[in-house]
Amino acid sequence: MLAPAAERLKHRMGCWRCSHHDLRSIAAAALFALTGCASDSGARRSCEQAETPDLQISACTDLIQSTGEAHKDIAFINRGYAYIAKGDFDRPIQDSNEALRLTPNSPFALFNRGSGYFGKGDYDRAIHDYDTGLRLEPDDVQALKSRGDAYIAKGDYDRAIQDFDHAIRLKPKIALLYYDRSVAQMLGRRPEGAAGFRTALDLEGWKGRGAPYAVIFGNIAARQVGDEATAKQFLRDSVGKLDEGWPYPVIRFLRGEINEDDLVKQAVDDDKQAQIHCFLGLEHALAGRTEEAATHYLWVKEHSGPSSSGYWISTAELERLGRGADAGSKR
């Protein structure tokens, strides 16, 4: 079941391609209650919370069509959120514009619109909306995290790290904040990146959905800065502790238990293929095989979208190889 837009934590550390639109606290039910929409209570509840994004979109559409303008802004915001959950980034921008027409400077609508721009790869417009929202709500952890992600995507790792630092000061127990900060540090070849993945792992737990990704990227981040002892420690500490579903085959590959061909065979859908190509690009780059690395990174750029962390990583590493202009996303 989809949680209310107020509380949904859709993006965990292991969610490779889902929206970065998470941690948001809109308090949708309370806002609807304040508007006095006691009628249409079934649609109202489904607009707050539904089994699927499609059901939520339908319920919010019913409310938009049946209520006066004074009550529509929250329905537009929640419908935009549901569109983002579906990977549709154009319609949240339209819904956010309508919500802002009804309630100018709504930080929730600004956040949704920024997330729409982010999903389309228009990072500058996304940052502008996050900036505006943060002037209204300077301690909004989700907006700080999302702006940090946009800065990562732009290759501005210093500003990204500043946003994650601020968010971590406000919410020091959220593993995802450390994880995303460590991605920025890894791409900037900062030696503290591996330690951040360890912190994320400690907070998430070995059975958490993001645990294998923290192990994988912790290993890679340590190796990128020449810390082989820490890299090996990630692999040793994970023995017998992780669930063996996806992306566990990548860890088996890093341990030398399977070869590259065996690893590729484990990628049974587009999402897993994008992950495999990103990981193999990083692996080949570490071994000095730059052409092979670039081939894998280009595959990711051509087959995934700009809201994917694999896309950010591949884009950054292609820039490092001097190949940034070779290809763009086809999404």
C-alpha positions as CSV (number, residue, x, y, z in Angstrom):
1,M,0.0,0.0,0.0
2,L,1.2,3.5,-0.8
3,A,1.5,5.5,2.4
4,P,0.0,9.0,2.6
5,A,2.0,11.6,0.7
6,A,2.8,13.0,4.1
7,E,4.7,10.0,5.3
8,R,5.8,7.9,2.3
9,L,9.5,6.9,2.3
10,K,9.5,5.6,-1.2
11,H,13.2,5.9,-1.9
12,R,15.4,3.8,0.3
13,M,19.1,3.3,-0.2
14,G,18.6,0.3,-2.5
15,C,16.0,1.9,-4.7
16,W,18.1,2.4,-7.8
17,R,15.7,4.2,-10.1
18,C,12.8,5.3,-8.0
19,S,12.1,8.9,-7.3
20,H,14.4,10.7,-4.9
21,H,11.1,12.2,-3.7
22,D,11.1,10.8,-0.1
23,L,11.2,11.8,3.5
24,R,8.5,14.4,2.7
25,S,6.2,15.4,5.5
26,I,3.2,17.2,4.1
27,A,0.7,16.1,6.8
28,A,-1.9,15.6,4.0
29,A,-4.6,14.2,6.2
30,A,-4.4,17.2,8.6
31,L,-4.4,19.6,5.7
32,F,-7.5,18.0,4.2
33,A,-9.2,18.1,7.6
34,L,-8.5,21.8,7.9
35,T,-10.1,22.5,4.5
36,G,-13.3,21.0,5.8
37,C,-13.7,18.4,3.0
38,A,-15.8,16.1,5.1
39,S,-17.9,15.3,2.0
40,D,-16.3,13.0,-0.6
41,S,-14.5,11.3,2.3
42,G,-13.8,8.2,0.3
43,A,-12.0,10.2,-2.4
44,R,-10.3,12.3,0.2
45,R,-8.9,9.2,2.0
46,S,-7.7,7.7,-1.3
47,C,-6.1,11.0,-2.3
48,E,-4.2,10.9,1.0
49,Q,-3.5,7.1,0.8
50,A,-4.2,4.5,-1.8
51,E,-3.1,1.0,-2.8
52,T,-1.4,2.2,-6.1
53,P,-0.4,5.6,-7.6
54,D,-3.1,5.1,-10.2
55,L,-5.8,4.9,-7.5
56,Q,-4.4,7.9,-5.8
57,I,-4.4,9.9,-9.0
58,S,-8.0,8.9,-9.7
59,A,-9.1,9.9,-6.2
60,C,-7.3,13.2,-6.3
61,T,-8.8,13.9,-9.8
62,D,-12.2,13.3,-8.4
63,L,-11.6,15.8,-5.6
64,I,-10.2,18.4,-8.0
65,Q,-13.3,18.1,-10.1
66,S,-15.7,18.2,-7.2
67,T,-14.4,20.7,-4.8
68,G,-14.1,24.5,-4.8
69,E,-10.8,26.2,-5.5
70,A,-10.1,26.7,-1.9
71,H,-9.7,23.0,-1.4
72,K,-7.9,21.9,-4.6
73,D,-4.3,22.8,-3.8
74,I,-3.7,19.7,-1.6
75,A,-5.3,17.4,-4.1
76,F,-3.0,18.8,-6.8
77,I,0.0,18.3,-4.6
78,N,-0.9,14.7,-3.7
79,R,-1.7,13.9,-7.4
80,G,1.6,15.3,-8.4
81,Y,3.3,13.1,-5.8
82,A,1.5,10.0,-7.2
83,Y,2.6,10.9,-10.8
84,I,6.2,11.2,-9.5
85,A,5.9,7.7,-8.0
86,K,4.9,6.5,-11.5
87,G,7.9,8.1,-13.1
88,D,5.8,10.7,-14.9
89,F,7.6,14.0,-14.4
90,D,5.7,16.3,-16.7
91,R,2.3,16.2,-15.0
92,P,3.6,16.9,-11.5
93,I,5.0,20.2,-12.9
94,Q,1.5,21.1,-14.3
95,D,-0.2,20.1,-11.0
96,S,2.3,22.1,-9.0
97,N,1.7,25.1,-11.1
98,E,-2.0,24.8,-10.4
99,A,-1.3,24.4,-6.6
100,L,0.9,27.5,-6.7
101,R,-1.8,29.5,-8.5
102,L,-4.1,28.6,-5.6
103,T,-1.6,28.9,-2.8
104,P,1.4,31.0,-3.9
105,N,4.7,30.0,-2.3
106,S,3.5,26.6,-1.1
107,P,6.7,24.8,-0.1
108,F,5.0,21.5,-0.9
109,A,4.1,22.5,-4.4
110,L,7.6,23.9,-5.0
111,F,9.1,20.7,-3.8
112,N,6.9,18.6,-6.2
113,R,7.7,20.9,-9.1
114,G,11.3,20.7,-8.3
115,S,11.1,16.9,-8.3
116,G,9.4,17.0,-11.7
117,Y,12.2,19.1,-13.1
118,F,14.7,16.8,-11.4
119,G,13.2,13.7,-13.0
120,K,13.4,15.4,-16.4
121,G,17.1,16.2,-15.9
122,D,16.5,20.0,-15.7
123,Y,18.6,20.3,-12.5
124,D,18.9,24.1,-12.6
125,R,15.1,24.6,-12.5
126,A,14.9,21.9,-9.8
127,I,17.5,23.7,-7.7
128,H,15.7,27.0,-8.2
129,D,12.4,25.5,-6.8
130,Y,14.3,23.9,-3.9
131,D,16.0,27.2,-3.2
132,T,12.7,29.0,-3.1
133,G,11.1,26.3,-0.9
134,L,14.1,26.4,1.5
135,R,13.8,30.1,1.9
136,L,10.3,29.4,3.2
137,E,11.2,26.2,5.2
138,P,15.0,26.4,5.8
139,D,15.1,23.2,7.8
140,D,13.2,21.0,5.3
141,V,15.3,17.9,5.3
142,Q,13.7,16.5,2.2
143,A,14.3,19.7,0.2
144,L,17.9,19.8,1.4
145,K,18.4,16.1,0.4
146,S,16.8,16.6,-3.0
147,R,18.8,19.8,-3.7
148,G,21.9,17.9,-2.7
149,D,21.0,15.1,-5.2
150,A,20.5,17.8,-7.9
151,Y,24.0,19.2,-7.1
152,I,25.4,15.7,-7.4
153,A,23.8,15.3,-10.8
154,K,25.4,18.6,-11.8
155,G,28.8,17.6,-10.5
156,D,28.8,20.3,-7.8
157,Y,29.9,18.0,-4.9
158,D,30.9,20.7,-2.5
159,R,27.4,22.2,-2.5
160,A,25.9,18.7,-2.4
161,I,27.9,17.8,0.7
162,Q,26.9,21.1,2.4
163,D,23.2,20.2,1.9
164,F,23.7,16.7,3.3
165,D,25.7,18.0,6.2
166,H,22.8,20.4,7.1
167,A,20.2,17.6,6.7
168,I,22.3,15.2,8.9
169,R,22.5,17.8,11.6
170,L,18.7,18.0,11.6
171,K,18.1,14.3,11.3
172,P,21.2,12.4,12.3
173,K,19.6,8.9,12.2
174,I,18.5,8.8,8.6
175,A,20.8,6.3,6.7
176,L,19.9,7.7,3.3
177,L,21.4,11.1,4.0
178,Y,24.8,9.5,4.8
179,Y,24.5,7.3,1.8
180,D,23.8,10.2,-0.6
181,R,26.5,12.3,1.0
182,S,28.9,9.4,0.5
183,V,28.0,9.2,-3.2
184,A,29.0,12.8,-3.6
185,Q,32.2,12.2,-1.7
186,M,33.0,9.1,-3.7
187,L,32.5,10.9,-7.0
188,G,34.7,13.7,-5.7
189,R,37.3,11.1,-4.6
190,R,37.0,12.2,-1.0
191,P,38.7,9.8,1.4
192,E,35.8,10.1,3.9
193,G,33.3,8.5,1.5
194,A,33.8,4.9,2.6
195,A,33.3,5.8,6.2
196,G,29.9,7.4,5.3
197,F,28.8,4.2,3.6
198,R,29.8,2.4,6.8
199,T,27.6,4.8,8.9
200,A,24.7,4.3,6.5
201,L,25.1,0.5,6.8
202,D,25.2,0.7,10.6
203,L,22.0,2.8,10.7
204,E,20.2,0.7,8.1
205,G,21.3,-2.7,9.5
206,W,22.7,-5.7,7.6
207,K,19.2,-6.8,6.5
208,G,18.1,-3.4,5.3
209,R,17.3,-3.0,1.7
210,G,20.2,-0.6,1.2
211,A,22.8,-2.7,3.0
212,P,24.3,-4.5,0.0
213,Y,24.6,-1.2,-1.9
214,A,26.4,0.3,1.1
215,V,28.8,-2.6,1.0
216,I,29.4,-2.4,-2.8
217,F,29.9,1.3,-2.9
218,G,31.9,1.3,0.4
219,N,34.3,-1.2,-1.2
220,I,34.6,0.8,-4.4
221,A,34.9,4.2,-2.7
222,A,37.8,2.8,-0.5
223,R,39.6,1.3,-3.5
224,Q,39.3,4.6,-5.4
225,V,41.3,6.4,-2.8
226,G,43.8,3.5,-2.4
227,D,42.4,2.2,1.0
228,E,42.5,-1.5,0.2
229,A,42.2,-2.6,3.8
230,T,38.9,-0.8,4.3
231,A,37.7,-2.1,0.9
232,K,38.3,-5.7,2.0
233,Q,36.8,-5.1,5.4
234,F,33.4,-4.3,3.8
235,L,33.4,-7.6,2.1
236,R,34.7,-9.6,5.1
237,D,32.1,-8.0,7.5
238,S,29.3,-8.8,5.1
239,V,29.8,-12.6,5.0
240,G,26.7,-14.4,6.2
241,K,24.9,-11.2,7.1
242,L,23.2,-10.0,3.9
243,D,20.1,-11.3,2.2
244,E,21.2,-13.1,-1.0
245,G,18.7,-11.5,-3.4
246,W,19.6,-8.6,-5.7
247,P,22.3,-7.1,-5.7
248,Y,24.1,-9.8,-3.8
249,P,25.6,-11.2,-7.0
250,V,27.6,-8.0,-7.3
251,I,29.2,-8.7,-3.9
252,R,30.0,-12.3,-5.0
253,F,31.7,-10.8,-8.0
254,L,33.7,-8.4,-5.8
255,R,34.8,-11.3,-3.7
256,G,35.9,-13.2,-6.8
257,E,33.3,-15.9,-6.4
258,I,31.8,-15.4,-9.9
259,N,33.2,-13.8,-13.0
260,E,31.9,-10.9,-15.1
261,D,30.0,-13.2,-17.5
262,D,28.2,-14.9,-14.6
263,L,27.4,-11.5,-13.1
264,V,25.9,-10.2,-16.4
265,K,23.6,-13.2,-16.6
266,Q,22.0,-12.2,-13.3
267,A,20.7,-9.0,-14.8
268,V,17.2,-10.1,-15.8
269,D,15.6,-6.6,-16.3
270,D,16.5,-3.1,-17.4
271,D,17.0,-1.8,-13.9
272,K,19.5,-4.6,-13.0
273,Q,21.2,-4.2,-16.3
274,A,21.8,-0.5,-15.6
275,Q,23.2,-1.4,-12.2
276,I,25.5,-4.0,-13.6
277,H,26.8,-1.7,-16.3
278,C,27.5,1.0,-13.7
279,F,29.2,-1.3,-11.3
280,L,31.3,-2.9,-14.1
281,G,32.3,0.6,-15.4
282,L,33.6,1.5,-11.9
283,E,35.4,-1.9,-11.8
284,H,37.1,-1.5,-15.2
285,A,38.1,2.1,-14.3
286,L,39.8,0.9,-11.1
287,A,41.7,-1.6,-13.2
288,G,42.8,1.1,-15.7
289,R,40.6,-0.3,-18.5
290,T,39.2,3.1,-19.5
291,E,37.7,2.1,-22.8
292,E,35.8,-0.8,-21.3
293,A,34.7,1.5,-18.4
294,A,33.4,4.2,-20.9
295,T,31.4,1.6,-22.8
296,H,29.6,0.5,-19.7
297,Y,29.0,4.1,-18.5
298,L,27.7,5.1,-22.0
299,W,25.2,2.2,-21.8
300,V,23.8,3.5,-18.6
301,K,23.5,7.0,-19.9
302,E,21.7,5.8,-23.0
303,H,19.3,3.4,-21.2
304,S,18.4,5.1,-17.9
305,G,16.9,8.4,-16.9
306,P,18.4,11.5,-15.2
307,S,16.8,10.8,-11.8
308,S,18.7,7.5,-11.5
309,S,21.8,7.5,-9.3
310,G,23.5,5.2,-11.8
311,Y,23.0,7.9,-14.4
312,W,24.7,10.5,-12.1
313,I,27.6,8.2,-11.4
314,S,28.1,7.2,-15.1
315,T,27.9,10.9,-16.2
316,A,30.4,11.9,-13.6
317,E,32.8,9.1,-14.4
318,L,32.5,9.8,-18.2
319,E,33.5,13.4,-17.4
320,R,36.5,12.2,-15.5
321,L,37.5,10.1,-18.5
322,G,37.0,13.1,-20.8
323,R,34.0,11.4,-22.5
324,G,31.2,13.5,-21.1
325,A,30.0,14.7,-24.5
326,D,29.8,11.3,-26.1
327,A,26.2,10.4,-25.3
328,G,23.1,11.6,-23.5
329,S,20.1,9.9,-22.0
330,K,17.5,8.5,-24.3
331,R,14.8,8.6,-21.6
